[in-house]
Amino acid sequence: MTPAARYQAAIEVFDTILAGQPSEKALTNWARSHRFAGSKDRAAVRDIVFDGLRRRDSAMAAGGAKTGRGLVMGLLRLDGLDLASVFSGEGHAPLPLSSDELTTPLLTEELLDIPGWLEEAFTRSLGAAAPAAIAALRHRAPITLRVNSARISRAAAQALLAEAGIATEINPLSETALTVIEGARAVSAHSAYLDGLIELQDASSQAVIDALPLPDAGRVLDFCAGGGGKSLAMAARSKARFFAHD
């Protein structure tokens, strides 16, 4: 698929979502009905869709319409990209822009891309830091790994990943955290991940475990374990017996 065709696919998925279908189901149904789309195409369409959902209000305003087409137009405008190269009508690209669509809408207010009631909650909780936190939600969260320190050092894990083209950097929040800066899609197929040398885990969760006064022996109960990620992180730092419940 060409880049323009991927945007057209995203338009179709957006329209389905705006009609009320959950985003994951809309993406799955699109992929099933477009078997010709390769894994890279599906990943690219997915990235466009979730980028648009994170910035839906501001993108629709910049695109001038509350439709999938308007959303994609707005995304391109917000990112400073050339609309004409995407909306060319060639092949499977979106149809060319109309005379009305060529005019960039005048934005009279800054849209935060979150509900108004949530903005109030952010302000009460975070105070002066609220605007930065809200702005961060418009962007994809970084991929952070936890190095299983019981089996490999952070430096060794970083070097092992680099050999496969997965670039990482030290995350200062935790002594076991690495943030992926390139090659994130290759992590789940890497032997280090499959063998348990690394796990996916937010740096904040790792920092919480670092701060715990874990015993060297005895029993520890994680009574709200979820998927067990923090239990695994604790087990890498202590010889105690861990019980994970949820």
MIDOSE-1310 file (N, C-alpha, C; in nm, 2 decimals, decimal comma, always signed):
residues 246
mtpa	+0,08/-0,12/+0,00/+0,00/+0,00/+0,00/+0,09/+0,12/+0,00; +0,05/+0,22/-0,08/+0,12/+0,35/-0,07/+0,08/+0,43/+0,05; +0,16/+0,53/+0,09/+0,12/+0,61/+0,21/-0,01/+0,67/+0,20; -0,05/+0,72/+0,08/-0,18/+0,78/+0,06/-0,29/+0,67/+0,08
aryq	-0,27/+0,55/+0,03/-0,37/+0,44/+0,04/-0,39/+0,41/+0,19; -0,28/+0,42/+0,27/-0,29/+0,39/+0,41/-0,38/+0,50/+0,48; -0,37/+0,62/+0,44/-0,45/+0,73/+0,49/-0,60/+0,70/+0,45; -0,62/+0,66/+0,33/-0,76/+0,63/+0,28/-0,82/+0,51/+0,37
aaie	-0,73/+0,42/+0,40/-0,78/+0,31/+0,49/-0,81/+0,36/+0,63; -0,73/+0,45/+0,68/-0,76/+0,51/+0,81/-0,89/+0,59/+0,80; -0,92/+0,66/+0,69/-1,05/+0,73/+0,68/-1,16/+0,64/+0,70; -1,15/+0,52/+0,63/-1,26/+0,42/+0,64/-1,28/+0,37/+0,78
vfdt	-1,17/+0,34/+0,85/-1,17/+0,30/+0,99/-1,23/+0,40/+1,08; -1,19/+0,53/+1,06/-1,24/+0,64/+1,14/-1,39/+0,65/+1,12; -1,44/+0,64/+1,00/-1,58/+0,65/+0,98/-1,66/+0,54/+1,05; -1,60/+0,42/+1,05/-1,66/+0,31/+1,13/-1,67/+0,34/+1,28
ilag	-1,56/+0,39/+1,33/-1,55/+0,42/+1,47/-1,64/+0,53/+1,51; -1,65/+0,64/+1,42/-1,74/+0,75/+1,45/-1,89/+0,71/+1,44; -1,91/+0,60/+1,37/-2,05/+0,54/+1,37/-2,08/+0,46/+1,49; -1,99/+0,44/+1,58/-2,01/+0,37/+1,70/-1,94/+0,24/+1,73
qpse	-1,86/+0,20/+1,63/-1,79/+0,07/+1,65/-1,66/+0,09/+1,74; -1,63/+0,00/+1,83/-1,51/+0,01/+1,91/-1,39/+0,01/+1,81; -1,28/+0,09/+1,85/-1,17/+0,10/+1,76/-1,10/-0,03/+1,73; -1,08/-0,11/+1,83/-1,01/-0,24/+1,80/-1,09/-0,33/+1,70
kalt	-1,22/-0,33/+1,72/-1,31/-0,41/+1,63/-1,31/-0,35/+1,49; -1,31/-0,22/+1,48/-1,31/-0,16/+1,35/-1,18/-0,19/+1,28; -1,06/-0,19/+1,35/-0,94/-0,22/+1,28/-0,93/-0,37/+1,24; -0,98/-0,45/+1,33/-0,98/-0,60/+1,30/-1,06/-0,63/+1,18
nwar	-1,18/-0,57/+1,18/-1,27/-0,59/+1,06/-1,21/-0,54/+0,93; -1,15/-0,42/+0,94/-1,09/-0,37/+0,82/-0,98/-0,46/+0,77; -0,89/-0,51/+0,86/-0,78/-0,60/+0,82/-0,84/-0,73/+0,76; -0,95/-0,78/+0,81/-1,00/-0,91/+0,76/-1,06/-0,89/+0,62
shrf	-1,11/-0,77/+0,60/-1,17/-0,74/+0,46/-1,07/-0,69/+0,36; -0,95/-0,67/+0,41/-0,84/-0,62/+0,32/-0,72/-0,72/+0,33; -0,74/-0,84/+0,29/-0,63/-0,94/+0,31/-0,50/-0,90/+0,24; -0,51/-0,82/+0,14/-0,39/-0,78/+0,07/-0,29/-0,70/+0,15
agsk	-0,35/-0,63/+0,25/-0,26/-0,55/+0,34/-0,16/-0,63/+0,42; -0,04/-0,60/+0,40/+0,07/-0,67/+0,48/+0,08/-0,62/+0,62; +0,16/-0,68/+0,70/+0,18/-0,65/+0,84/+0,22/-0,50/+0,86; +0,31/-0,46/+0,77/+0,36/-0,32/+0,78/+0,24/-0,22/+0,75
draa	+0,16/-0,26/+0,65/+0,05/-0,17/+0,62/-0,05/-0,17/+0,73; -0,08/-0,28/+0,79/-0,18/-0,28/+0,90/-0,12/-0,20/+1,02; +0,01/-0,21/+1,05/+0,07/-0,14/+1,16/+0,06/+0,01/+1,13; +0,08/+0,05/+1,00/+0,08/+0,19/+0,97/-0,06/+0,25/+0,98
vrdi	-0,16/+0,18/+0,94/-0,30/+0,22/+0,95/-0,34/+0,23/+1,09; -0,29/+0,14/+1,17/-0,32/+0,14/+1,31/-0,26/+0,26/+1,38; -0,14/+0,29/+1,35/-0,07/+0,41/+1,40/-0,15/+0,54/+1,37; -0,19/+0,55/+1,24/-0,27/+0,67/+1,20/-0,40/+0,68/+1,28
vfdg	-0,47/+0,57/+1,29/-0,60/+0,57/+1,36/-0,58/+0,61/+1,51; -0,49/+0,55/+1,58/-0,47/+0,59/+1,72/-0,41/+0,73/+1,74; -0,33/+0,77/+1,65/-0,29/+0,91/+1,65/-0,40/+1,00/+1,64; -0,49/+0,97/+1,55/-0,61/+1,05/+1,53/-0,71/+1,05/+1,65
lrrr	-0,72/+0,93/+1,71/-0,81/+0,92/+1,82/-0,76/+1,00/+1,94; -0,63/+1,01/+1,96/-0,57/+1,08/+2,07/-0,59/+1,23/+2,05; -0,60/+1,27/+1,92/-0,61/+1,42/+1,89/-0,74/+1,45/+1,81; -0,84/+1,37/+1,84/-0,96/+1,38/+1,76/-1,03/+1,51/+1,75
dsam	-1,05/+1,58/+1,87/-1,11/+1,71/+1,86/-1,04/+1,81/+1,78; -0,91/+1,83/+1,81/-0,83/+1,93/+1,74/-0,81/+1,89/+1,60; -0,80/+1,76/+1,56/-0,78/+1,72/+1,42/-0,91/+1,75/+1,35; -1,02/+1,72/+1,40/-1,15/+1,75/+1,33/-1,17/+1,90/+1,31
aagg	-1,13/+1,98/+1,41/-1,14/+2,12/+1,40/-1,05/+2,17/+1,29; -0,93/+2,12/+1,28/-0,83/+2,16/+1,18/-0,87/+2,11/+1,04; -0,95/+2,00/+1,04/-0,99/+1,94/+0,91/-1,13/+1,99/+0,86; -1,20/+2,06/+0,95/-1,32/+2,12/+0,91/-1,44/+2,03/+0,90
aktg	-1,43/+1,91/+0,95/-1,55/+1,82/+0,94/-1,53/+1,71/+1,05; -1,64/+1,66/+1,10/-1,64/+1,56/+1,20/-1,66/+1,42/+1,13; -1,57/+1,39/+1,04/-1,58/+1,27/+0,96/-1,44/+1,21/+0,96; -1,43/+1,09/+0,91/-1,29/+1,03/+0,89/-1,21/+1,11/+0,80
rglv	-1,26/+1,16/+0,69/-1,19/+1,24/+0,60/-1,14/+1,37/+0,66; -1,23/+1,44/+0,74/-1,19/+1,56/+0,81/-1,09/+1,53/+0,91; -1,10/+1,42/+0,98/-1,00/+1,39/+1,08/-0,86/+1,37/+1,02; -0,85/+1,30/+0,91/-0,72/+1,28/+0,84/-0,67/+1,41/+0,79
mgll	-0,75/+1,50/+0,73/-0,71/+1,63/+0,68/-0,65/+1,71/+0,80; -0,72/+1,70/+0,91/-0,67/+1,78/+1,03/-0,54/+1,73/+1,08; -0,52/+1,60/+1,09/-0,40/+1,54/+1,13/-0,28/+1,59/+1,05; -0,30/+1,59/+0,92/-0,20/+1,63/+0,82/-0,17/+1,78/+0,85
rldg	-0,27/+1,86/+0,86/-0,25/+2,00/+0,89/-0,17/+2,03/+1,02; -0,22/+1,96/+1,12/-0,15/+1,98/+1,25/+0,00/+1,94/+1,25; +0,03/+1,84/+1,17/+0,17/+1,79/+1,16/+0,24/+1,86/+1,05; +0,18/+1,96/+0,98/+0,25/+2,04/+0,88/+0,28/+1,96/+0,75
ldla	+0,20/+1,86/+0,72/+0,23/+1,78/+0,60/+0,14/+1,83/+0,48; +0,18/+1,79/+0,36/+0,12/+1,84/+0,24/-0,01/+1,75/+0,21; -0,12/+1,82/+0,22/-0,25/+1,74/+0,19/-0,26/+1,70/+0,05; -0,21/+1,78/-0,04/-0,23/+1,75/-0,19/-0,16/+1,62/-0,22
svfs	-0,05/+1,59/-0,16/+0,02/+1,46/-0,19/-0,05/+1,34/-0,14; -0,14/+1,36/-0,05/-0,22/+1,24/+0,00/-0,36/+1,24/-0,07; -0,42/+1,35/-0,07/-0,56/+1,36/-0,14/-0,54/+1,39/-0,28; -0,49/+1,29/-0,35/-0,46/+1,30/-0,50/-0,56/+1,23/-0,59
gegh	-0,63/+1,14/-0,53/-0,73/+1,06/-0,61/-0,66/+0,95/-0,70; -0,53/+0,94/-0,69/-0,46/+0,84/-0,77/-0,46/+0,71/-0,70; -0,49/+0,61/-0,78/-0,49/+0,47/-0,73/-0,59/+0,46/-0,61; -0,54/+0,42/-0,50/-0,63/+0,40/-0,38/-0,62/+0,52/-0,28
aplp	-0,57/+0,63/-0,33/-0,56/+0,75/-0,25/-0,69/+0,82/-0,22; -0,71/+0,90/-0,12/-0,84/+0,97/-0,10/-0,86/+1,06/-0,22; -0,99/+1,09/-0,24/-1,03/+1,18/-0,35/-0,97/+1,32/-0,33; -0,94/+1,39/-0,44/-0,88/+1,53/-0,43/-0,97/+1,62/-0,34
lssd	-0,90/+1,72/-0,28/-0,97/+1,82/-0,20/-1,06/+1,90/-0,28; -1,18/+1,93/-0,22/-1,27/+2,03/-0,29/-1,22/+2,17/-0,26; -1,29/+2,27/-0,32/-1,25/+2,41/-0,30/-1,27/+2,45/-0,16; -1,37/+2,40/-0,10/-1,40/+2,43/+0,04/-1,29/+2,37/+0,13
eltt	-1,25/+2,24/+0,10/-1,15/+2,17/+0,18/-1,02/+2,23/+0,17; -0,99/+2,30/+0,07/-0,86/+2,37/+0,05/-0,83/+2,48/+0,15; -0,94/+2,54/+0,20/-0,93/+2,65/+0,30/-0,92/+2,59/+0,44; -0,81/+2,64/+0,50/-0,78/+2,59/+0,64/-0,88/+2,66/+0,73
pllt	-0,95/+2,59/+0,81/-1,05/+2,65/+0,91/-0,98/+2,74/+1,01; -1,04/+2,85/+1,05/-0,99/+2,94/+1,15/-1,02/+2,88/+1,29; -0,92/+2,85/+1,36/-0,94/+2,79/+1,49/-0,95/+2,90/+1,60; -1,07/+2,91/+1,66/-1,09/+3,02/+1,75/-1,05/+2,99/+1,90
eell	-1,02/+2,86/+1,93/-0,98/+2,82/+2,06/-0,89/+2,70/+2,05; -0,82/+2,68/+2,16/-0,73/+2,56/+2,16/-0,81/+2,45/+2,22; -0,82/+2,34/+2,15/-0,89/+2,22/+2,19/-0,79/+2,12/+2,26; -0,83/+2,07/+2,37/-0,74/+1,99/+2,45/-0,75/+1,84/+2,43
dipg	-0,85/+1,80/+2,35/-0,86/+1,66/+2,31/-0,90/+1,57/+2,43; -0,96/+1,63/+2,54/-1,01/+1,56/+2,65/-1,15/+1,62/+2,68; -1,24/+1,54/+2,75/-1,37/+1,60/+2,79/-1,35/+1,72/+2,89; -1,44/+1,81/+2,89/-1,43/+1,93/+2,98/-1,42/+1,89/+3,12
wlee	-1,50/+1,79/+3,16/-1,51/+1,75/+3,30/-1,37/+1,69/+3,34; -1,30/+1,62/+3,25/-1,17/+1,57/+3,28/-1,07/+1,68/+3,30; -1,08/+1,78/+3,22/-0,99/+1,90/+3,23/-1,00/+1,95/+3,37; -1,12/+1,96/+3,43/-1,13/+2,02/+3,56/-1,07/+1,92/+3,67
aftr	-1,08/+1,79/+3,64/-1,02/+1,69/+3,73/-0,87/+1,70/+3,73; -0,82/+1,72/+3,61/-0,67/+1,73/+3,59/-0,62/+1,85/+3,67; -0,69/+1,96/+3,66/-0,65/+2,09/+3,72/-0,65/+2,08/+3,87; -0,76/+2,01/+3,92/-0,77/+2,00/+4,07/-0,65/+1,91/+4,12
slga	-0,62/+1,81/+4,04/-0,52/+1,71/+4,09/-0,38/+1,76/+4,07; -0,35/+1,82/+3,95/-0,21/+1,85/+3,91/-0,18/+2,00/+3,92; -0,28/+2,08/+3,93/-0,25/+2,23/+3,94/-0,18/+2,28/+3,82; -0,07/+2,35/+3,84/+0,01/+2,41/+3,73/+0,06/+2,31/+3,63
aapa	+0,08/+2,19/+3,67/+0,13/+2,08/+3,58/+0,03/+2,02/+3,49; -0,10/+2,06/+3,51/-0,21/+2,00/+3,43/-0,19/+2,02/+3,28; -0,16/+2,14/+3,23/-0,15/+2,16/+3,08/-0,05/+2,07/+3,02; +0,06/+2,05/+3,08/+0,17/+1,96/+3,03/+0,12/+1,82/+3,03
aiaa	+0,05/+1,78/+3,13/+0,00/+1,64/+3,14/-0,10/+1,61/+3,03; -0,19/+1,71/+3,01/-0,29/+1,70/+2,91/-0,23/+1,69/+2,77; -0,13/+1,78/+2,75/-0,07/+1,78/+2,62/+0,01/+1,65/+2,59; +0,06/+1,58/+2,69/+0,13/+1,46/+2,67/+0,04/+1,35/+2,62
lrhr	-0,09/+1,36/+2,66/-0,18/+1,25/+2,62/-0,21/+1,25/+2,47; -0,17/+1,36/+2,40/-0,19/+1,36/+2,26/-0,09/+1,28/+2,18; +0,01/+1,23/+2,25/+0,12/+1,16/+2,18/+0,13/+1,02/+2,23; +0,18/+0,93/+2,15/+0,20/+0,79/+2,18/+0,29/+0,78/+2,30
apit	+0,25/+0,69/+2,39/+0,34/+0,67/+2,51/+0,47/+0,59/+2,47; +0,58/+0,62/+2,53/+0,70/+0,55/+2,50/+0,69/+0,40/+2,54; +0,77/+0,32/+2,47/+0,78/+0,18/+2,51/+0,89/+0,16/+2,61; +0,86/+0,11/+2,73/+0,96/+0,10/+2,83/+0,98/-0,05/+2,87
lrvn	+1,10/-0,10/+2,88/+1,12/-0,23/+2,91/+1,18/-0,25/+3,06; +1,15/-0,36/+3,12/+1,21/-0,39/+3,25/+1,31/-0,50/+3,22; +1,44/-0,48/+3,26/+1,54/-0,58/+3,25/+1,53/-0,67/+3,37; +1,53/-0,80/+3,35/+1,52/-0,90/+3,45/+1,66/-0,91/+3,52
sari	+1,68/-0,83/+3,62/+1,82/-0,81/+3,68/+1,87/-0,94/+3,74; +1,78/-1,04/+3,77/+1,82/-1,16/+3,82/+1,90/-1,25/+3,72; +1,88/-1,21/+3,59/+1,94/-1,29/+3,49/+2,04/-1,22/+3,40; +2,02/-1,09/+3,39/+2,11/-1,01/+3,29/+2,12/-0,87/+3,34
sraa	+2,23/-0,80/+3,32/+2,25/-0,66/+3,35/+2,18/-0,57/+3,25; +2,15/-0,45/+3,29/+2,09/-0,36/+3,20/+2,18/-0,33/+3,08; +2,31/-0,31/+3,10/+2,40/-0,29/+2,99/+2,41/-0,40/+2,89; +2,41/-0,53/+2,95/+2,41/-0,64/+2,86/+2,28/-0,66/+2,78
aqal	+2,17/-0,63/+2,84/+2,04/-0,63/+2,77/+2,03/-0,53/+2,66; +2,09/-0,41/+2,69/+2,09/-0,30/+2,59/+2,17/-0,34/+2,47; +2,29/-0,40/+2,50/+2,37/-0,44/+2,39/+2,31/-0,55/+2,31; +2,24/-0,65/+2,37/+2,18/-0,76/+2,30/+2,07/-0,71/+2,21
laea	+1,99/-0,61/+2,26/+1,88/-0,56/+2,18/+1,94/-0,48/+2,06; +2,05/-0,41/+2,08/+2,11/-0,33/+1,98/+2,16/-0,41/+1,86; +2,20/-0,53/+1,89/+2,24/-0,62/+1,78/+2,13/-0,65/+1,68; +2,01/-0,65/+1,73/+1,89/-0,67/+1,65/+1,83/-0,54/+1,59
giat	+1,89/-0,43/+1,61/+1,84/-0,30/+1,56/+1,74/-0,24/+1,65; +1,73/-0,28/+1,78/+1,64/-0,22/+1,88/+1,72/-0,13/+1,96; +1,71/+0,00/+1,94/+1,79/+0,10/+2,01/+1,71/+0,14/+2,14; +1,78/+0,15/+2,25/+1,72/+0,19/+2,38/+1,81/+0,29/+2,44
einp	+1,75/+0,36/+2,54/+1,83/+0,45/+2,63/+1,79/+0,43/+2,77; +1,88/+0,46/+2,86/+1,86/+0,44/+3,00/+1,75/+0,53/+3,05; +1,65/+0,48/+3,12/+1,55/+0,56/+3,18/+1,58/+0,58/+3,33; +1,59/+0,71/+3,36/+1,64/+0,75/+3,50/+1,55/+0,71/+3,61
lset	+1,42/+0,68/+3,58/+1,33/+0,65/+3,69/+1,36/+0,52/+3,76; +1,42/+0,43/+3,70/+1,45/+0,30/+3,76/+1,58/+0,24/+3,71; +1,65/+0,16/+3,80/+1,78/+0,10/+3,76/+1,76/-0,02/+3,66; +1,63/-0,06/+3,64/+1,61/-0,17/+3,55/+1,54/-0,13/+3,42
altv	+1,51/+0,00/+3,40/+1,43/+0,05/+3,29/+1,51/+0,09/+3,17; +1,46/+0,05/+3,06/+1,52/+0,09/+2,93/+1,40/+0,14/+2,84; +1,42/+0,26/+2,78/+1,31/+0,31/+2,69/+1,35/+0,29/+2,55; +1,27/+0,23/+2,47/+1,29/+0,20/+2,33/+1,28/+0,32/+2,25
iega	+1,38/+0,35/+2,17/+1,37/+0,47/+2,08/+1,37/+0,43/+1,94; +1,40/+0,31/+1,91/+1,39/+0,26/+1,77/+1,38/+0,11/+1,76; +1,29/+0,06/+1,67/+1,27/-0,08/+1,66/+1,18/-0,15/+1,76; +1,08/-0,07/+1,80/+0,99/-0,12/+1,91/+0,91/-0,24/+1,86
ravs	+0,87/-0,24/+1,74/+0,79/-0,36/+1,69/+0,86/-0,49/+1,69; +0,99/-0,48/+1,69/+1,07/-0,61/+1,69/+1,09/-0,67/+1,83; +1,05/-0,60/+1,93/+1,08/-0,64/+2,07/+1,01/-0,77/+2,10; +0,88/-0,79/+2,06/+0,80/-0,90/+2,10/+0,85/-1,03/+2,04
ahsa	+0,93/-1,02/+1,93/+0,98/-1,14/+1,86/+1,13/-1,17/+1,90; +1,19/-1,08/+1,98/+1,33/-1,10/+2,02/+1,35/-1,21/+2,12; +1,46/-1,28/+2,11/+1,48/-1,39/+2,21/+1,49/-1,34/+2,35; +1,54/-1,22/+2,37/+1,55/-1,17/+2,51/+1,41/-1,15/+2,57
yldg	+1,31/-1,11/+2,49/+1,17/-1,10/+2,54/+1,11/-1,24/+2,56; +1,13/-1,33/+2,46/+1,07/-1,46/+2,46/+1,13/-1,54/+2,58; +1,25/-1,52/+2,61/+1,32/-1,60/+2,72/+1,31/-1,53/+2,86; +1,24/-1,42/+2,86/+1,22/-1,36/+2,99/+1,33/-1,27/+3,05
liel	+1,42/-1,23/+2,96/+1,53/-1,15/+3,00/+1,48/-1,00/+3,01; +1,38/-0,97/+2,94/+1,32/-0,84/+2,94/+1,17/-0,85/+2,94; +1,10/-0,75/+3,00/+0,95/-0,75/+3,00/+0,91/-0,61/+2,96; +0,79/-0,60/+2,91/+0,73/-0,46/+2,89/+0,67/-0,41/+3,03
qdas	+0,72/-0,30/+3,07/+0,67/-0,24/+3,20/+0,70/-0,09/+3,21; +0,60/-0,01/+3,24/+0,62/+0,13/+3,26/+0,73/+0,16/+3,36; +0,81/+0,26/+3,33/+0,91/+0,30/+3,43/+0,86/+0,34/+3,56; +0,74/+0,40/+3,57/+0,68/+0,44/+3,70/+0,65/+0,31/+3,78
sqav	+0,61/+0,21/+3,72/+0,58/+0,08/+3,79/+0,71/+0,02/+3,84; +0,81/+0,03/+3,77/+0,94/-0,02/+3,81/+1,00/+0,06/+3,93; +0,98/+0,19/+3,92/+1,02/+0,28/+4,03/+0,95/+0,25/+4,16; +0,83/+0,21/+4,15/+0,75/+0,17/+4,27/+0,82/+0,05/+4,34
idal	+0,85/-0,05/+4,25/+0,91/-0,17/+4,30/+1,05/-0,14/+4,36; +1,12/-0,05/+4,30/+1,26/-0,01/+4,35/+1,24/+0,05/+4,49; +1,13/+0,11/+4,52/+1,12/+0,18/+4,65/+1,07/+0,09/+4,76; +1,03/-0,03/+4,73/+0,97/-0,12/+4,83/+1,09/-0,19/+4,91
plpd	+1,07/-0,19/+5,05/+1,16/-0,26/+5,13/+1,14/-0,41/+5,13; +1,18/-0,48/+5,02/+1,15/-0,62/+5,01/+1,23/-0,71/+5,10; +1,17/-0,81/+5,16/+1,25/-0,90/+5,25/+1,33/-1,00/+5,16; +1,44/-1,05/+5,22/+1,52/-1,15/+5,14/+1,46/-1,29/+5,15
agrv	+1,37/-1,31/+5,24/+1,31/-1,44/+5,26/+1,16/-1,42/+5,31; +1,09/-1,53/+5,32/+0,95/-1,52/+5,37/+0,86/-1,52/+5,26; +0,74/-1,47/+5,28/+0,63/-1,47/+5,18/+0,58/-1,32/+5,16; +0,55/-1,29/+5,03/+0,50/-1,16/+5,00/+0,37/-1,18/+4,92
ldfc	+0,27/-1,11/+4,95/+0,14/-1,12/+4,88/+0,12/-1,00/+4,80; +0,10/-1,01/+4,67/+0,05/-0,91/+4,58/-0,10/-0,93/+4,56; -0,18/-0,85/+4,63/-0,32/-0,88/+4,63/-0,40/-0,80/+4,53; -0,33/-0,73/+4,44/-0,39/-0,66/+4,33/-0,30/-0,68/+4,21
aggg	-0,28/-0,80/+4,17/-0,16/-0,83/+4,08/-0,19/-0,80/+3,93; -0,31/-0,80/+3,89/-0,34/-0,78/+3,75/-0,27/-0,89/+3,67; -0,19/-0,85/+3,57/-0,11/-0,94/+3,49/+0,01/-1,00/+3,56; +0,04/-0,95/+3,67/+0,16/-1,00/+3,75/+0,29/-0,94/+3,72
gksl	+0,29/-0,82/+3,65/+0,42/-0,76/+3,61/+0,50/-0,71/+3,73; +0,43/-0,65/+3,83/+0,50/-0,61/+3,95/+0,55/-0,73/+4,03; +0,47/-0,83/+4,04/+0,52/-0,95/+4,11/+0,64/-1,01/+4,05; +0,65/-1,01/+3,92/+0,78/-1,06/+3,85/+0,89/-0,96/+3,88
amaa	+0,87/-0,83/+3,88/+0,97/-0,74/+3,92/+1,02/-0,76/+4,06; +0,93/-0,78/+4,15/+0,97/-0,81/+4,29/+1,05/-0,94/+4,30; +1,01/-1,04/+4,23/+1,07/-1,17/+4,24/+1,22/-1,16/+4,18; +1,24/-1,07/+4,09/+1,38/-1,05/+4,04/+1,47/-0,99/+4,14
rska	+1,42/-0,93/+4,24/+1,50/-0,86/+4,34/+1,51/-0,93/+4,48; +1,44/-1,04/+4,49/+1,43/-1,10/+4,63/+1,41/-1,25/+4,61; +1,46/-1,32/+4,71/+1,45/-1,47/+4,71/+1,32/-1,51/+4,79; +1,24/-1,42/+4,83/+1,12/-1,45/+4,90/+1,02/-1,52/+4,81
rffa	+0,92/-1,58/+4,87/+0,81/-1,65/+4,79/+0,70/-1,55/+4,76; +0,66/-1,53/+4,64/+0,56/-1,43/+4,60/+0,43/-1,50/+4,56; +0,32/-1,44/+4,61/+0,19/-1,49/+4,58/+0,11/-1,38/+4,51; +0,07/-1,41/+4,39/+0,00/-1,30/+4,31/-0,15/-1,34/+4,30
hd	-0,24/-1,25/+4,35/-0,38/-1,26/+4,35/-0,45/-1,14/+4,28; -0,56/-1,16/+4,23/-0,64/-1,05/+4,17/-0,78/-1,08/+4,18
